Amino acid sequence: DRFKAVDLVPTYAANWMAPDPADMDVVKRILGVSLYGWYPMKSLADKGVVCALGSDFPASGAIATYKMLDQIQYAITRQFLSGEGDIFPPAGERVSLETAIKAATWNGAYSLGLEDEIGSIEVGKKADLIVLDQNLFDIDVSQIHDTQVILTIVDGEVMHDAFFGLGDVKAGLRVLGLVKEESEDFDLLVDELLKNKPASTDYHGHKSACDIGTALYEA
């Protein structure tokens, strides 16, 4: 209640929610305190406290990671990404996928006072977003950390585009749901777009799958 009263935003490096060997050893041998109650993310979120996810990289012992998808999985499972080992107590502090995703996006923006500019996909906000190769809500939690980022857009500019070359662009468009099946007409259309349509480039100098997808949508 005191967190909420002063609008304090606790920011967790969720990789510490896994039972890091060094961490556990220090607690057991030196501190002599109970682990129960460490990183109470769910308890705070349930009370309406805005909790954010971040990264403690590289100062994170055996579980150092800068990847936000890793942090999301850690917050949900409180286990190593492999699924091996014990659940870091208390198990009741594991959060839902929805809570973890919001903590990694809008809540982080809120902690910076930028929730009106970034943190969610809305009209009037900056186009800061990623596209993944699978829907996190359709897969097992243990697969979240293996999910690939196939497109990254920062303030409307494509910063990372995983689909280089004509064949990869076609595969990317299918992943994005813009293409349902192969067809001769589709092949001809993409060939024409790649040959004639002005398109932005990423840092590798390749035409962006985002530009091609937009052109196909408009066509």
Salt bridges, closest charged atoms under 4 A:
ASP25 OD2 - ARG29 NE 2.66
ASP46 OD2 - LYS42 NZ 2.75
GLU117 OE1 - LYS126 NZ 3.83
GLU122 OE2 - LYS125 NZ 3.12
ASP146 OD1 - HIS145 NE2 3.41
GLU182 OE2 - ARG174 NH1 2.70
ASP187 OD1 - LYS170 NZ 2.94
GLU192 OE1 - LYS195 NZ 3.90
